[in-house]
Amino acid sequence: MASPMRSLLTDPDRYLQSFRLFLERSTEHQSMREFMDRQLPGVIASIGNGKSTINVLSVGGGAGEIDLLILSKVQARYPGVTINNDVIEPSADQISKYKERVAQTSNLGNVKFTWHNETAYEYESRMNAEKKSKKWDFIHMIQMLYYVKDIPATIRYFHSLLESQAKLLIILVSGNSGWETLWTKYTSSFPLNDLCSYVSSGNLPRILDSAGLKYQQYEIPSQMDITSCFIEGDKDGELLLDFLTETREFSKTAPPELKQQLLEDLRKPGCSENRDGKVLFNNNLGVIVIEP
């Protein structure tokens, strides 16, 4: 009998709902902001040397919150320099939120925005068809490599677009996170439908080494409060379980023994820690900065 379980990505509205709740319940963006404050200035220290214009490409820019933070660091390092910021983002809803955020942000006078409502693969195909290969001073791919079919080919393509002083920044869940523990055990139980790959920062060194690329790695601590996942019938808990398993309505469609086993594992040290009556999932992130 066919399983009633469906990939969360088959329901974009529910996916966005669960993603927003994830951001609300986790320190994801706060942890990224700390990285951008402490480490990013060093990463971008030479990307714009001697240039009157800096070209930045955001691959999977979402609603723009982290993008604008990155741009503020580029502006601080290269005051007054014109920045061309191109954004590749397949969700029209996210692009419209990004545009609203730009409209409400001051100090963006020297930044020119161009949005491409397409996937990374569609962008690459279009550029190849138009025989264009624009070069970039900084490319970032934040939490998006899960959604490409061929990860090594995607990294190789965008790496090929780097200028000589440029950097390619990739952020993914860490190989030391609860996600890695969960995926290692349950990948075959979740309905992927080719829409998503389970990849962590722990998988990237092998890919980068075999391509002969030079890179640096950083770890960002982060956590997510998943206490509500253990309250039967809690709507937020059900949404977070959907996000954790990439499964639409996991609570209602998963076989009872799978659900019970997963909830038990979510409480264990490999996934979470119990503190002050809360279950805090290990949402650590891995950052990889690739040289041209």
Backbone hydrogen bonds, N-H to C=O, Kabsch-Sander energy under -0.5 kcal/mol:
donor,donor_aa,acceptor,acceptor_aa,energy
6,R,248,R,-0.6
8,L,246,E,-2.3
10,T,7,S,-1.9
11,D,8,L,-1.9
15,Y,11,D,-2.5
16,L,12,P,-2.5
17,Q,13,D,-2.3
18,S,14,R,-2.7
19,F,15,Y,-2.7
20,R,16,L,-2.7
21,L,17,Q,-1.9
22,F,18,S,-2.3
23,L,19,F,-2.3
24,E,20,R,-1.9
25,R,21,L,-2.5
26,S,22,F,-1.2
27,T,223,Q,-2.5
31,S,27,T,-3.5
32,M,28,E,-2.2
33,R,29,H,-2.7
34,E,30,Q,-2.0
35,F,31,S,-1.9
36,M,32,M,-2.8
37,D,33,R,-2.5
38,R,34,E,-2.5
39,Q,35,F,-3.0
40,L,35,F,-1.5
42,G,39,Q,-0.7
43,V,39,Q,-1.6
44,I,40,L,-2.5
45,A,42,G,-0.8
47,I,44,I,-1.0
49,N,46,S,-1.1
51,K,48,G,-2.5
54,I,82,T,-2.8
56,V,54,I,-0.6
56,V,84,N,-3.2
57,L,138,F,-2.6
58,S,56,V,-0.5
58,S,86,D,-3.1
59,V,57,L,-0.6
59,V,140,H,-2.9
60,G,58,S,-0.8
60,G,88,I,-3.2
61,G,58,S,-0.5
61,G,88,I,-1.1
64,G,61,G,-1.9
68,L,64,G,-2.6
69,L,65,E,-1.2
70,I,66,I,-2.5
71,L,67,D,-2.6
72,S,68,L,-2.0
73,K,69,L,-1.5
74,V,70,I,-2.1
75,Q,71,L,-2.8
76,A,72,S,-2.0
77,R,73,K,-1.9
78,Y,74,V,-2.3
81,V,78,Y,-1.7
82,T,52,S,-1.5
83,I,110,N,-3.0
84,N,54,I,-2.5
85,N,83,I,-0.7
85,N,112,K,-3.2
86,D,56,V,-2.6
86,D,84,N,-0.7
87,V,114,T,-2.9
88,I,58,S,-3.1
89,E,87,V,-0.6
89,E,116,H,-2.5
92,A,90,P,-0.7
95,I,91,S,-2.1
96,S,92,A,-2.3
97,K,93,D,-1.8
98,Y,94,Q,-2.4
99,K,95,I,-2.7
100,E,96,S,-1.9
101,R,97,K,-2.3
102,V,98,Y,-2.4
103,A,99,K,-2.3
104,Q,100,E,-1.4
105,T,102,V,-1.4
111,V,108,L,-2.1
112,K,83,I,-3.1
112,K,110,N,-0.5
113,F,111,V,-0.6
114,T,85,N,-2.0
116,H,87,V,-3.3
117,N,115,W,-0.6
118,E,116,H,-2.1
123,Y,119,T,-2.4
124,E,120,A,-2.4
125,S,121,Y,-2.6
126,R,122,E,-2.5
127,M,123,Y,-2.7
128,N,124,E,-2.4
129,A,125,S,-2.4
130,E,126,R,-2.5
131,K,128,N,-0.8
132,K,127,M,-3.1
136,W,161,L,-3.0
137,D,55,N,-2.5
138,F,55,N,-1.5
139,I,167,K,-2.3
140,H,57,L,-2.4
141,M,169,L,-3.0
142,I,59,V,-0.5
143,Q,141,M,-0.6
143,Q,171,I,-2.9
147,Y,144,M,-1.9
148,V,145,L,-1.1
151,I,149,K,-0.6
154,T,150,D,-2.2
155,I,151,I,-2.5
156,R,152,P,-2.5
157,Y,153,A,-2.5
158,F,154,T,-2.3
159,H,155,I,-2.6
160,S,156,R,-1.7
161,L,158,F,-1.1
162,L,159,H,-1.6
163,E,136,W,-2.7
166,A,163,E,-1.1
167,K,137,D,-1.0
168,L,290,I,-2.1
169,L,139,I,-2.8
169,L,167,K,-0.5
170,I,288,I,-2.8
171,I,141,M,-2.0
172,L,286,G,-2.3
174,S,284,N,-2.8
177,S,174,S,-1.5
178,G,282,N,-2.5
179,W,282,N,-0.7
181,T,177,S,-1.4
182,L,178,G,-2.7
183,W,179,W,-3.2
184,T,180,E,-2.5
185,K,181,T,-1.4
186,Y,182,L,-2.8
187,T,183,W,-2.0
189,S,186,Y,-2.3
190,F,186,Y,-1.2
190,F,187,T,-0.7
192,L,190,F,-1.1
195,L,192,L,-2.3
197,S,146,Y,-3.3
199,V,197,S,-1.1
201,S,173,V,-2.8
203,N,200,S,-1.9
204,L,200,S,-0.6
204,L,201,S,-0.7
207,I,203,N,-1.0
208,L,204,L,-3.1
209,D,205,P,-3.4
210,S,206,R,-2.0
211,A,207,I,-1.0
212,G,209,D,-1.3
213,L,208,L,-2.6
216,Q,289,V,-2.1
218,Y,287,V,-2.5
220,I,285,L,-3.2
224,M,281,F,-1.8
225,D,25,R,-2.4
226,I,224,M,-0.8
226,I,279,V,-2.6
229,C,226,I,-1.9
230,F,227,T,-1.8
231,I,228,S,-1.6
232,E,230,F,-0.8
234,D,231,I,-2.4
238,E,234,D,-2.4
239,L,235,K,-2.0
240,L,236,D,-2.6
241,L,237,G,-2.2
242,D,238,E,-2.0
243,F,239,L,-2.1
244,L,240,L,-2.7
245,T,241,L,-1.9
246,E,242,D,-1.2
247,T,242,D,-1.4
248,R,6,R,-3.0
250,F,247,T,-1.0
252,K,249,E,-0.7
253,T,249,E,-2.1
254,A,250,F,-2.6
258,L,255,P,-0.8
259,K,255,P,-2.3
260,Q,256,P,-2.5
261,Q,257,E,-2.3
262,L,258,L,-2.7
263,L,259,K,-2.5
264,E,260,Q,-2.1
265,D,261,Q,-2.5
266,L,262,L,-2.5
267,R,263,L,-0.9
267,R,264,E,-0.7
268,K,264,E,-0.6
268,K,265,D,-1.1
271,C,268,K,-2.0
272,S,268,K,-3.0
273,E,280,L,-2.2
275,R,273,E,-0.6
275,R,278,K,-2.5
278,K,275,R,-2.3
280,L,273,E,-3.0
280,L,278,K,-0.7
281,F,224,M,-3.3
281,F,279,V,-0.7
282,N,271,C,-3.4
283,N,222,S,-1.7
283,N,281,F,-1.0
285,L,220,I,-3.0
286,G,172,L,-3.2
287,V,218,Y,-2.9
288,I,170,I,-2.8
289,V,216,Q,-2.5
290,I,168,L,-3.4
290,I,288,I,-0.6
291,E,214,K,-2.8
